[in-house]
Amino acid sequence: MKRDPNPFKPFAVSRPAPGMFEVPALGMDAESLDQDIRRYFGTFLGQDKHCRLAYYPYRALALALRDRLLERLKQTRYAYEEAGAKHAYYLSLEFLMGRTLNNALLNLGLVENTENVLRQLGLDIEELIDNESDAGLGNGGLGRLAACFLDSCATLQLPVTGYGIRYEYGMFRQRIENGRQIEEPDHWLRNGNPWEIERPEHSRRIQFGGHTEYHRDANGQLHVRWVDSKDVLAVPFDTPVPGYRNGTVNVLRLWKAAATDEFDLGEFNAGSYTESVAAKNAAENITMVLYPNDASENGKELRLRQQYFLASASLQDILQRWVLQHGKEFSRFAELNCFQLNDTHPSCAVPELMRLLLDEHGLSWDAAWAIVSRTMAYTNHTLLPEALEKWSVRLFGQLLPRLLEIIYEINARFLKEVARRWPGDNARLARMSLVEEGRDPAIRMAYLAIVGSFSVNGVAELHSALLQQGLFRDFHELWPTKFNNKTNGVTQRRWLASANPRLAALISERIGDGWVTRLDDLHGLAPSADDAAFRTRWAEVRYANKQRLADLVKRDCHVDFDPQALFDVQVKRIHEYKRQLLNVLHVIHLYARIKNGELTDFTPRCVLIGGKAAPGYFMAKRIITLICKVADMVNDDAEVGGLLKLAFLPNYRVSAMEIIAPGSDLSEQISTAGKEASGTGNMKFMMNGGVTIGTLDGANIEIRDEVGDDNFFLFGLTAEQVEVTRDHYNPEAIIDTDPDLARVMALIESGHFNQLEPGLFDPVIKAIRSPHDPWLTAADFRSYVDAQERAAAAYRDRDGWMRMSILNTAASGKFSTDRTMREYNAEIWHLPVVKVEA
């Protein structure tokens, strides 16, 4: 008899006694922590008195804390089951979690006890924290937002599970060499991840390729089978996500790709080891790298594989759980489940859920579509048309033949609805079709998400309005009630309580610590802006944070920042619409003023810019080079001295931002109006007392509304003015009539910053001078410089600046993801709050 190799089978005869599952609660006191840390260090990790590596005490501490998180995770799961609660699932290709240790300590309420234990063991908490790698599961704001959402959902005690991909390698490690971005592998999992737990018993099979077969049963009902596919396994790894001191721990489930068979034994016996493991290697490639470069056909295919892999594994997982509890009865499925698609990447979930309900569970088309269209909700994060993903019909058909058939059927039914609404309007039918016709027909994934969802939201008031008036106007006219806004936020627990403990303590001393879960309480801080003694203490905290940031810049950039100077910071993904170029033009303007002796009322300034450019994004990389070359010139000029410094921070990441946000004075949010969906860095700076210089774009508008015009440095064209200006944009005339901009351009064009590399910045010069520059860099230069002068003058009044800083923090209450998630829940998800016994 052949033995079944699968170890994950249900109990055949007996089951463990209840005592197997009922274990004594783990202690949260110092003594219990001390025992567990030492036990993990000595027994589980096998270390002894000869250990000289801080990594092992870090790992022992992480495992001790994970035990306590998993204990609460089980209690949370039981509470949800007993309540019969509706559940929401957050599907995202990115979760930029950052480091876990600090967040776990804070949310479990174990900071003080743990620090005491480590002190007695001769260990330093900061040193142990530095041994944790930033989890490489995201690129920027999209992934960090998803991480903040999960934190808030757990804190609000909402039944929400995150689903993503467990990338072996993150975006990339960025190194700067001769002013150029060098990309290196970010193997963040090299030493394992002590916070996760593998769940191989919940692995799912994912199909690619093959073809479909149709047959009718004895009752004449049509059935479809997807056959001859090349399958891979999705293996789940669970990471606990704790709420703030409330007993709730939700789950982030990440999928790793694995081969269905480790290797082909026939190939191996024939002597071809390479071929024998080819299937294994091909399968694992799916989750190897975050965001493969999709400039090539192979890159596009891998990206689509990732997106379907996430959607299929997650939906199979959810449906399997439903069937175990409810059998094949799906009448209440939509009532008890909701899927939030974080941007366009998980849009495959719409046809995949249809496929599973139709082909695997035998529902009719109408019954299946009723479930899909009542459970899917779509969040859009971009105003850039090129960022709305499209997939070649040819590629889609090769990889996902059954899904392509379903998409065509969805489209046919949808276009009938459009035709009924607007008879004879063929142009509108072509605009709204899920399939973009042409030489290489493509699937419009954002349109697929809109058609399949009951809710479509933008992430700031302006962004949502522009979506409805522009990119998605046709759909808004068809379904106006489907569209809504949910302004983004950030979690104050990581970005203030954890990242800025000095300021957090000062705030709690003045207004209590309720703001940690009710950020609106910060409004109570506003009267303290008029208290001179409080402003002095605020300034002392800010100076200490600026010194900490200066230490980071010295270590990573080898540039000396003076904490007395204005710290002017722009850190975010490098992209032309975010206009790091406008920032460096201003730096060159200040440099020219110094060199020309224009020092009247000059405010010493340290400018920090950081961020990664996509590997294939030529112009973004060239802007990094310009920043670095200008920095070399400015920082090495004795005549400039301490008046101006410029540094480019390599490998910008979450753990760096936890130092940057508390130490920044001026927050640069200078995108071309109408291009930034929301922004969340702007909120982190504001929450930590940074003052914004920015355009009326994204959430900047709402930040300015909250804090008032007197505490915000506004410049630039509005979104409406940007559109009008495009029709007659003449940057040459602007440069000719602005002596400051003409001087800046002359310095760049003379080769002053690239004396050994002639022509290096010709593409940048051409872009600024082009009448077709979509970012209107020259158009906003004068207004930007004037706003910078107002900021510099304000900073010279240090006491007045502290007042502005306090008022920015006091006005940041709206920008908590706690508020954002309450709005998602009240208007989209409708989940119950489920209390968990702490």
N, C-alpha and C positions, 0 to 999 in steps of 0.2 A: 504493500500500500504506500502510495506516494505521500510524503509528509508535506503539509501546507507550511511554507516558510513564513507566513504572515503571523507575527506574534500578537497583533492587535485584534484579537477576537473576543467576543463577549464571553462571560463566564458560562461554562457548559452546565455545571451541576450546582456548585455552591457559590456563595458570594461572601465577601468579608463581613464580619460582624460590624455593627454600628460603631464599636469602639475603634475600628480601623480609621474611621474618619473623624472621630472626636478626640482631639488631642488638647492638652492644657494650653491655654493662651500664653504666648511668649511675653515675657516681661519687658516693659518699656523703661525700667529703672536703670541706673548706671551699672549696678552689679550684674544684672542679666545681660546687658550689652557687653560688658567686659568679658564675661564668661564665653559668650558666643564668638566674639572677635578672636579671642585667644584660641578657642577650639578650632575655628576655621583656619586660622593661621598655622597652627601646629599639626592638626590631624588631617583636615581636608586638603590643605595646600602643601603639607609635608615640610614646612619650614622650621628652622631652629635658630639657635643663638648665632649662627654664622651668616644669617641672612643680612645682606647689605643693600637690598633693593626696596625702595618705598612702594613699589608696585604691589608687593604681596600684602602688606598691611592694608593698602587701599582695597584690594580684592576681598580680604577677610571682612572688612567693614561693609563693603557692598553686599556680600552674601548674607551677613547678619541682618542688614536692613531689608534685603529682598525677602527673607523669610517673613518678616513682619508685614511687608506689602502683600505677599501671596496669601497670608492668613486673612487679611482684610478683603482681598480680591474674592476669595471663596465666599465670605459672608455677604459680599455685595451681590454676587451671582445668585445666592440663595434668596436674598431679599427681593431681587427682581422677579425670580421665578414665583415666589409666594404671592407677590403682588399682581402677577399676570400682566406685567407692565408692557406698554408699547415701547418699542426699541427703535433707535435711529442708528444708522451706520454711515460713517464718514469715510468716503472712498477718495483717497488722494494718492497721487504718484510721489508726493513728497511729504515728509514729516521731519522738519529740521529741529530735532529735540534738544540739541546741545548736550551738555553734561547732565547727568541724572543725580549725582550724589547730593549736591547742594539742595536741589529741589525736593528730594526725598526727605532729607533731614528737616527742612522747613515745614513741609506739609504733614509730616508725622509728628511734629512738635518735639524733635529729638536733638535740636542744635546744642542746647546747653549740656545735656547729659552726655552727648557724644564727645563734645570738646573736653569735658572733665575726664572722661575715661581715657581719651587719647593722651591728654596731658600726663596722667598717671603712668601711662605706658611709654612716655618719652617720645610721643609722636606729635606732629604738627598737622592740623587739619588742612591748612592751605597746601602743604606739600603733598598730602594724599590726594587732594582734589586735582592737582596738576598732573597726576598720573592717569587721569581719565581722558580718553580721546573724545572729541566732539563727534557725536554720531553722524556719520556721513550720509544722511538720508534725505537731503534737500539741497536746494541751490540758493534760495533767498527768501523773500517775503512770503511767497506762497506756502512754502514748507514750514516757516516759522509761525505763520498764522495758524496752520493746522495744529501745530504743537500747542499753541496758546488756547485754541478751541478745546482741545482735549482736557487741559488743565481746568478750564472754567466749567466744562460739563461735569467733571468729577466733583468740583467744589460745589456746584449747584445741585448735585445728587440727581443728575439726569441719566437715564439708561442709554448711553451712547458708546459704541465701539468704533475704534478707528481701524481701517484696513489700508495697508500699504505694501511696499516691496522692501525686502531686506537686502539692500545693495551691499555687495562685498566691498566695492570701492565707491567712495563718495565722488562728488563733483570733480575735484582734483585739488592737490596741494599747489598753491601758487608761489613761485619763487621769482624774484626779479633779478635779472642778470643783464648788465649794461642797458638798463632801462626797458628791457623786454620782459614780457610775461613768459615764464617757463612753466609748463604744466607737468606735474609729477603725480604718480598714483597716490590716492588717498586711501590706503589700506587700513581703514579704521578698525576693522575686525581682526587685525593681525594677532592680537593677544586675547581674542575672545571678547565676549560681552557678558559680564556677570549679572546684568539686570534682567536678562531674557530667560525664558524657559521654552525648550523645544517641545512641540506637540505632534510628533510623527503620526500618532493615531488618527489625526484629523487631516491627513494629507489628501489632496484632491488631484484628479487626473484632468489635464488640460489638453485639448485637441488642436492640432494645426495641420493644414494641408488636406489631402484626401479629396473626397467628393461626396455628394449626397445621393441617396437612393430613395425612391418613392414606392409605396405599395398600399393597397387597400385591404382592410380586414374583412371578415365575413359579413359585417354590418355595413360595408361600403365606406367606412371612415378612412380617410387618407392619413398615412403615417410616413414620417420622414426619418431616415437614419443617416448620420454623418459617419462615413466609413473610410477605411484605408488611411486614416490620419496618422501622423507621427506625434505621439503623445509625450508629454513631460509631466512630472509630478510637481505639485505645489506643496511644500512642507511649511507648516506655520510655526512661527516663533512669537510667543506672547511677552509683551513688556507691560508691567503694571503701571497705571497712571493714577496717582493718589490725589484725592481732593484735599482741601485744606482742613486738616484736623477734624474730620467729620466721620471717619470710618469707611467712607466710600473709596473704592479703588476700581476704576474701570480698566479696560484692556485696549492696548494697541496691538493688533495682530498683523505681523509682517510675514510675507510669503517668500520662501527661498525655492528656486527651481532646482530640480534633481531629475536624473534619468530614471525611467521606469525599470530599466535593467542596467546594472552597473557596467557590464560590457558584453559584447557578442562572443560567446565561448567558442563558436565555430571559427571566427576570425582569429581568436587568440591561439587556438590549437593549430591553425594553419600558419602560425608564425608572424601574423601581422598585429602586433600589439597596438600600433597607432590607430588602425581601423577599428580595433575591438573596443576602444574607449571613445571613439568619435562621437557616438550618440550621447554619452555622458557629458563630454565637453560642450557639445552643442546645446544641450539642455541647460547646463549651468550658466552658459553665457547670457541667458535671459535676465538673470538678476546679478550679473557681475558688476556692471557699471551704471551709475546714475546718469541719465541723459546721454546716451551715446551720440556722437557727432552724426547728425542725420543729413550731412551734405552728400553722402554717397547712397547708392541704392541699398547696400548692406546695412548702413546705419538706419535708414528709414524702416527697413524690415524689422530690425531689432527693436526699434522704438514701438512699432505697432504690436510686436509680440509682447512687449512689456505691458502695454495698455490692456490688451485682451487678457493676458495672464492674471493681472490684478483683478479685473472685473469678473472673470469666470471663477477663479478660485474663491473669491469673497462671496459671490452669489450662491455658488454650490454649497459653501459652508453654512450660509444662513438658511437656505432651503432644507438642507439635511437636518439642521437643528429643528426646523419647523415640523418636518415630517416625523421625527422622533417623538415630538410632543403631541402633534395633532393628526398624524396620519396624512392621507392624501386629500384632506378637506381644506380647501383654500378660500372658503367664503369669507373668513375674517382676516386673511393675510394682510390686505391693504389697511385694515383698521389698526393692526398691531405692528406694522413695520414701515420704515421710511428710509430712503437712501439719499444722502446728500452727495452730489457729484462736485468735487472741488476742482473747478475749472473744466476745460474740455477734455482733458486726458482720460478720465474714466467713462467717456460717452459710450464706449462699447457695452456698458452695462445695460443700456436700453434694449438693443437686439438680443443680447445674451440672456437677459431675464425672459424675454419672449421665447427664445429657443428652449430654455430649460422647462418653462411651463408647458409649451406646446409638445416638444419631442420627448421629454423625460417624464412629464407628469400628466400628459394626456388632456390638457385643457383645450378648449376651442379657442380660435383666434380672438373672438370678442371677449371671452372671459379672461384670457391672458392679457389682452391690451387694457382691459378695465383695471387689472391689478397694476400693470406697469405704469400707466398714466396717472394712477392715484398714489404711487409710492416714490416715484423719482422726482428729485428736486435738483436744480442746476444753479451753481454759482459761477458767474462770469468774472474773470479777474483782469481783463485787458480791453483797451480801446484800440489796439493796433490790429488792423484787419489781417496782417500777415501772421499774427499769433493765433488766429483761429484755425485750428488744424484741419487739413484736408488730406485724405488718403486716396491714392490712385485706385480706381476700381480694379484695375488689373492686379495690383499687389494685394488688395483686399480679397479678391476672388481666389488667388493662389493660397493665401494663408488661412482665410476664414470663409470658405465657400458657403456654408450654411447661413452665416450671419449676413452675407451679401444678399442672399435670397430674401431674407427677412427684411432687410433695409429697403429693398426695392418694393416689397409689398407695403411696408409702412408708408413709403413715399407715394405710391399709387393712391392709397386711401386718403392720405393727407392732401394731395393735389386735387382730389375730387372735392374736398371740403373747401379749399381755396377757390376752385372754379365756381362752386355754388355761391360763394360770397361775392366774387367779382367775375361775373360771366364775361367771357371773351377777352379777358386781360392776360394775354399770353406772355407779355413782358413780365408781369408780376409772377406768373407761374414759373418762369425761368429763373427769376431772382430768388424765389422761395424754395425751389426744389432742393431736396436733400442731395441730389446728384447734379454736380456742375458739369454740363456738357462741354465738349470741345475735343481737341486732338487726343488728349489724355483725360478722359472723364474722371472726376474725383468725388469722393463722399465728403460732404460738408459736416464735420463732426459737431460743431456748435449748433447747427440747425437740427441735427438729430437729437441732441440733448434738449433743445427747446420743445420740439414736437413731442418728445416722450415724457416731458416733465409737467407736473401740475404747478410748479413754482419756478420762476427765473429771477434771480436777484443780482444786482450789482453791489459794490462794496463801499460806496460813498455816495452822497446825495447827487453830486455833479456827475459821477460816473454812471449811475443808474439813469439819470435824465438823458445823458448823451447816448446811452445804449438804446433807449426807447425812441429817441429822435433821429438816430443815425444808423448804427450797425444792424439793429434788430427792429427797425421801424415797421417793416411789413408785418412782422409777427406781433408787434405791439398793437397794430391796428386790428389784427384778427382776434387777439386774445388780450385785451388791455388789463384784465384783472389778474392775469397770470404773473405780471411783472411787479417787482417790489424792490425796496432797498434795504440793505443791512450794512450799515457803516461798520467797518472793521474796528478792532481794538487790539490790545495786548494784555497779557496777564500781569497784574501788578505784583503778584507773588514772586515771579522770577525777576521782573524788570525793575522793581523798586525794593521790595522786602528782602530779596536774596542778593541782588546785584549791588544794592546801595545800602548796606546795613547801618552806616552812620546816619544817613539822612532819614532812613526809616525810623530809627530810634528817636531822633529829634522830633519827627512828626508825631509819633505815638506819645511822646512826653507831653506835647502840646494839645492834641485833640483825641487821644486814646488810639487803640489799635484796631478799631472797627473798620478802618479803611482797607484793611487787608482783604476783606470779603465784600465791603461796600465802598467802592472807590469814590462814590459821590460824597462821602464824609469829608473828603479833602477840601470841599468848599468851606468847611469850618476853619481852614488854615488862612483864608484870605485876610481876616483882620490882623493877623500877625505880621503882615507885610508892613504895617505902620508902626511896629514895635522895634525900636532901634536896637535893643538888646538881643532880640530874636534874630534880626538881620545880621548882627555880628556873629552869632553862633552859626547861622546858616552859611555865612561866608567862610567860617573856619572849616565846616564840613566840606564845602565845595573846594577849598584850597587843598585839603587832604586828598580828595578824589582826583583833582587835577595833577597832584604830584604822582599819584598812582598811575595815571594815564601817561604822564611824562616818562615814567620808568618803563612802561610798555613800549613807547616810541623809541626810547634810547636803546632798548634791548633788540627790537625787531627792525628798526630803521637806522640806528646809529646817528640820530639827530637829537640835539639838545633842545627841549621845549622848556621855556621858563613859565612856571605856573602863574606868574604875575601877568603874563600876556593874555590877550584874548584868544581863547582856544576855539578856532573856527573849523568845523568838522563836517565832512560829507563822506559817509560810508554806505555803500549800496552796490548792487550790480552795476557794472560799467556798461552803459548804453547811451547812445546819442540823445535819446529823448530825456534822459535824466540830467544831461548837460554838465557833466564833469568838465567839459571843454569850456563852458562859460566861467566856471570857477577858476580854472587855471589862467584864463585870459585876465581875470581880475588880479590874480597874483602877479602876473607880468606887469599889469598897470601899477601895482604898488611898488614893485621892483624898479620900474622906470621912474616913479616919483622919487624914490630914495636916491637913485643914481643921479638925478637931476637936481638934488638938493631941496626938493619940495617937502620939507619936514615939518612945516607949521601944522600943529594939531595932529601929528601922526601918532596913531595908536599902535604900540607893538602887538604883533599878531603872529600866532602859530597856526598854520593851516594843515589839517590832516585829511587826506583823501585815501579811501580804501575800497576795494571791491574786485571781483573777478570778471574778466571778459570771456564770453563763450569762445572755445578754442578756434572756431571758424570765423569769428567776427573781426575782420581786418581793421575797420575803423576804430572800434573800441580798444583794440590792442595798441593802435598807433596813438590814441589819446593817452593811454597809460605811459607810453614812451615819452610823450611830450611832457607830462606831469613830472616824470622822473628826471628828464634832462633839465627842465626849469629848476627843479629842486636842487640838482647838483650845482647849478650856476648860482642860485640864491644863497644856499647854505655855505658855499665856499668863498663867498665874497666878504672880505673883512669890512668893507665900507658899509655893507648891509648890516653886519653885526647882529645885535639882538633885536633889531626892529622887525625883522620878518624871517620866518622859517617855514619851509614846506616839506612835508614828508608823505610818501606813499606807503601805506601799511600793507605788507604782503600777507596773503592768505587770510583775508578777513573772514571771521567766523563768529559763532554765537558767543563763545567764551571771551573773545576779544571785545565784542559789543557790550558785555557785562562790565567791562572796565571803561569803555569809551563813553557810553551814554551818561554815567554819573559824572564824568570829568569834562564834559563839553559845555562851552558857553553859548556858542552860536550854532544852530542846527540848519544845515543847508538843504532845503527842499525846493529845488529850482527848476523842476521839469517844465517843458513847454506846456502851457495851459491846454487842457483837453487830452493829455496823453497818459498821465499817471492815474491808474484806477483809484487807488486810495493812498497807499503808503502806510507802513506801520512803524518804520524807523522814526518818522516825525513824532509819533505818539510816545515812543520810548524816551526820546530826548526831552520832550515837554514834561513828561511825568517826573523826570529827574531834575527839572529846573532849568533845562535849556530853553533859550529863546529862539524862535524860528525866523529865518529869512526865507521868503518863499513867494511863489506865484499863487494865483487863485486856481489851484489844481488839486484834484483828489480830495483827501481829507484835510488838506491845508485850510480849505474854506471853513470847515466846521471847527477846526482848531482856532482860527481867528475869531469866529463867532463866539466861541466860549471865553477866550482870554481877552478879547477886545483889541481894537486896532492899535492902541497905545503900547501894547505889549507884544507886538508882532511887526516884523519889518517886511512890508509888502512891496512888490515890484512887478513889472512886466505886463504884457498883454493878457487880456482875458481870453477864454476859449472862443468867444464870439469874435473878438478882435483878431485873433490868430487866423480864423477862417477868412475874414475880410482882407487881411494883410497879404495872404498868399497870392491873391489875384494880381497884385501890383508890387510885389516885394522886390526891392532894389538895394541889396546890401552894399554895393559899390558906392551909391550915393550916401548911405548912412556912414560908411567909413570915411568918406571924403569930408563930411560935415562935422565929424566928431574928432577933435584933435587927440583925445586920449585913446580912442580905438585905433586911429590911424597910427599912433606911436606904437601901440601894442603889435599891430599887424606888421609894421616896419621891422620891429625887432625879430619877429618870427621869420619873416621873409628874407631878412639879411643873413639867416643862418647862424645867428648869435648863439642859439641853444643847440646847434648841431654842426659845429664848425668842422668836425672830422667826417661828417656824413652828409654831404650836400644833397639836397632834395628830399631829405628824410620826412619833412613835414609838408611837402607839397600837397598830398591828398587832404590834409587838414585845412590848409590855406584855401584850397579849391572849394572845399565844403562850406567854409564860412562865407566866401565871396559868391557862392552860387545863388542865383535868384530862385532856384528850386530847392534850397535847403529847407526840409520840412520842419526843422527844429527852430528856425528863426533866431539863431544865436546872435547875430549882429543886431537884430531888431530890439532885443531886450538888454543889450549891453549897457546903454546909458542909464536906464532905469535901475539896473542891478548895481552899478557902481554908486549911484546916488543913495540907494538903500544901504549899501555897505558903509558909506560915509556916515549915515545916520546911526548905524549900529556901533561904529567905532566911537562916535561922539558920546553915545549913551554909555558905552563901557568905561569911558574916562570918569564918569560919575559912578564909582564902585558901589556906593550905598544905594543909588537909584537902580543900578543893575540888579542888586540883590533883591530889591523890591519886585522888579519884573520877574526875576527867577522864581520867587515865592509864589507870585500870582499865577505863573504858568503851571506850577505843580498843583496849586489849589484849583485851577480850572480844568485839570485833566480827567476829572471823574467820569466824563462821558466815554472816555476812550479805553475802558476796560472790556476785555472779551466777556466778562460776566454780563455786562449790559448787552453785548452783541448776541450772546447765546440765549439770553432771556427772550430777545426779539425773535431769533430763529425758532425758539420753542413755542412762543405765544402765537406766531403767525404762520409757521410752516409745519413743525413737527408734532406739536400737541402731546408731549410726553408728560407723564406724571412725575412729580418729585418723590423719590423713594428713599425714605430714611433708612440708614443702616446703623445697627447698634455698634457704637464705637468701641 
